[in-house]
Amino acid sequence: MTKKQQQLYFGLLLLSIPMFFFWHLFSGPTELSVISAFTDLLKGNTSTDALILAEIRLPRALLAICIGISLALSGAALQGLLINPLASPDLLGVSQSGVLVAVLVLYYGLASISWFIVPLAAMSGALIAVAFIFSLAGKYQGALTIILIGIAINAITSAMTSLALNFAPNPFALQEIYFWMLGSLSNRSSNELFFAFPFMLLGWILIFPRKHFLDAMSLGEDTALSLGFNLKKQKFLLIFGVALCTGASVAVSGNISFIGLMVPHLLRPLVNNEPGRLLTYSAVGGASLLLLADTLVQNIPGSQELQVGVITAALGGPFFLFLIFKNRHLLR
Amino acid sequence: MSTLIQANNISWQINHATILNDISLELRSGEMLGIIGPNGAGKTTLLKILARINAPFNGTLTLLDKPYQEVELNNFARKIAYLEQNAPVNWPLLVEKVIALGRSPYQNSYKKLSIEDNAAIKKAINATGIERLLGRTISTLSQGEKMLVALCRVFSSEPNVILADEPISALDPYHQLLILELLQQQTRADRNHAAIVVLHDLSHAAHFCDRLLLMHEGKIVSSGSAEEVLSSDNLRKFYKINCYSDFKQGLIQPLNRI
């Protein structure tokens, strides 16, 4: 791919965000005049349209952007750090651990205490998982060790989540638990946005400056060390950033799969496989993809709205397979 | 002649097995020091300790008379460059990106390559003569070309000391000579330059290195000129081979095992 083509694709990707953003605002169960709602909102009129826009549609669209950025960024960071295109927060069991803790909270009926109990639980689940994976690996923090531990944690937490499903006390709890497993952005309010955003922002601030470090990691840990990088510090900051991003995302949307794995993979050709530059591209791509998926979810006719996690996996999976099929000669 | 690296009584263990035992060495400016020895002698481990990738269990290390731990990591990386065995590149990066990574010790999180960075990169490319490889993906190169790119990356750091671990082990004769000549030129280019090279090829070791260290089971068993270190006695005792040697021609030809 020539440099011109790369720039063109990136430009289109950037442009797609405002496009999808407005399409997203126009989508929803009720017909809404977005423009008059906007003017009402700016004038301070409390019309129904303005209320729907401010309290439902804008938070949801902004959440889609933030979560898309966070998940794709986490995926790109993990893939760069572990030098493995398979790494992603879902594969390492980070998302799944967040889901499990949230489900346990729902299961024991603690969710009714306050709206932020479930997000807080999911957040801590993800952080605990990351701390556990890396402390278990100890000084043997090679990519393979981390990935194997992550896969085991993924299996354990998935099994325990299924267990909670089996013993769910009532259909209502069952439905709630399902929601956490599938991932969705419906019925989110600005509360969730304000809860998750600071954590995500901190995660972004931790991940982006590790750009050069991730590039150096392409030459292996030893050479990265010899190039002057403090490996322990860089790794810790990066992983903590990933935990914050993933935790905050799972906290407010459940487990939206495939974004973290797929987006960096899709965009790698645009950056000549450079893990550092891939961070920015993945952030943009993740935001665009999740906005699109969440818009589609709202526009697919049916009695009930689909979960966005279902869309990302159902559409993303086959597309991902097609890409692997097309590029399999390039994969080593 | 000043001392660039001084190592005193270094030892290293893994799982209670002693890999390095009481190693002391000195790297003087302007010299190309060769480390030789049979497989498992501890050559790579020693090089990694000198490159500060592993910390020794015992002993002290100094760079220009300053203890290693007192030299800031970035500063250390500007002075000492490490060329890993086989020089792996884990993503199919462009050649110029790999070379630019050599400037990492001079960069911070957000800075792009400066004018000095680009000048150093250009100089390194000229020195290694790899203009023709620019624009290509590293995974499409031959082993010899990959090693040239790795060497170019090391040169672009403008280090005082280059530590190279078996840089020629998988290369054809042309590239073996080219890589060693380039390393030798680099050590001669400036008074404060030097290199330590781990080698298996005894002829090349004799021909290119100013001084040799022979390692065996974690110890330095012989050091000095090629003639002293590669004596028939030493080769028989530590390598367990008989050789035909002609030091004038820089030729050591293994003949048979003992």
Contacts between the chains, C-beta under 8 A, distances in Angstrom:
chain1	res1	chain2	res2	distance
A	83	B	90	4.4
A	83	B	91	7.4
A	209	B	109	3.8
A	209	B	110	7.1
A	210	B	109	7.8
A	211	B	109	6.8
A	212	B	104	5.9
A	212	B	107	5.9
A	212	B	109	6.6
A	215	B	97	7.4
A	215	B	101	6.1
A	215	B	104	7.7
A	216	B	101	5.8
A	216	B	104	5.4
A	217	B	90	7.7
A	218	B	89	6.0
A	218	B	90	5.1
A	218	B	91	4.9
A	218	B	93	6.0
A	218	B	98	7.8
A	218	B	101	7.5
A	219	B	84	7.5
A	219	B	87	7.8
A	219	B	88	6.8
A	219	B	89	6.1
A	219	B	90	7.3
A	219	B	98	7.5
A	219	B	101	6.3
A	220	B	84	6.4
A	220	B	88	5.2
A	220	B	90	6.6
A	222	B	48	6.8
A	222	B	51	7.8
A	222	B	53	5.0
A	222	B	82	7.0
A	222	B	84	5.6
A	223	B	82	6.4
A	223	B	84	5.3
A	223	B	88	8.0
A	225	B	51	8.0
A	225	B	52	7.4
A	225	B	53	5.1
A	226	B	51	5.2
A	226	B	52	7.4
A	226	B	53	6.2
A	226	B	77	6.4
A	226	B	80	7.4
A	226	B	81	6.7
A	226	B	82	3.6
A	227	B	77	5.4
A	227	B	101	6.7
A	227	B	102	7.6
A	227	B	104	4.2
A	227	B	105	6.0
A	227	B	157	7.7
A	228	B	73	4.8
A	228	B	74	4.3
A	228	B	75	7.9
A	228	B	76	6.7
A	228	B	77	3.1
A	228	B	78	7.4
A	228	B	104	6.2
A	228	B	105	4.1
A	229	B	73	7.3
A	229	B	104	7.2
A	230	B	73	5.7
A	272	B	93	6.5
A	272	B	94	5.1
A	272	B	97	6.7
A	272	B	137	7.8
A	273	B	91	4.3
A	273	B	92	5.1
A	273	B	93	5.6
A	274	B	91	7.5
A	274	B	93	6.4
A	274	B	97	6.0
A	275	B	91	6.5
A	330	B	92	7.2
A	332	B	139	7.4
